[in-house]
């Protein structure tokens, strides 16, 4: 992969609650909550192939099925982690994903090789063979990965997410916050969950609708949600900053409030968040 890629932001602090969002099903499904255990730690033993896909992309779903067949056939020489991109934005951002599907091989905790777009099985097989050969004799072997201790209070939320029941997951996170209002993990998970529930209701036509009528504040909000859901935070931020620049009164307040909510979905030290905050400040003052 070109350039340094820092995956340290995806490591869970010791004793951290595993409450990140993600409703992907299957034996190989990975979310932000278990990325460290199932990908970073596991990659110390065998290469882990991370497949970022979207249910909206039939080609990416088919690629995941291809990888599932291949990992079963290879009997432990490598491992597979399937990541649904939309509810696991931090993983996609950390791996600098530009399009879906994207497949990244990780070894010894670092990205080794990647490709983007759906590929036929023979090409995927050739790529996998090259990855396996590149790390031969350099990792610890295929001992089972260590499990990360989880806060039992998050079990109900995790179970609800696996079923795709966002309302029940939200209630579970709220129960944690009722008991511990300062729990950062639950707060962050709840923000992500509420955004996901809202964004999934936005029609595919939202961006075109907003572009056709820049004065429609509701259309702009919906379009920004869809752009962020599509892993394009810069586009979402730019759209709402433009609304702030040209509007006044309640509309300006509404756009600014939504923009601040979107900022909170990310690590505030992320360069694109810092840059967008500066642009917002310039638009306001």
Secondary structure, 3 states (H helix, E strand, C coil): CCCCCCCHHHCCCCCCCCCCCCCCCCCCECCHHHHHHHHHHHHHCCEEEEEEECCCCHHHHHHHHHHHHHHHHHCCCEEEEEEECHHHHHHHHHCCCCCCCEEEEEECCEEEEEEECCCCHHHHHHHHHHHHHHHCCCCCCCCCCCCCCCCHHHHHHHHHHHHCCHHHHHHHHHHHHHHCCCCHHHHHHHHHHHHHHHHCCCCCCHHHHHHHCCCCHHHHHHHHHHHHHCCCHHHHHHHHHHHHHHCCHHHHHHHHHHHHHHHCCCCCCCHHHHHHHHHHHHHHC
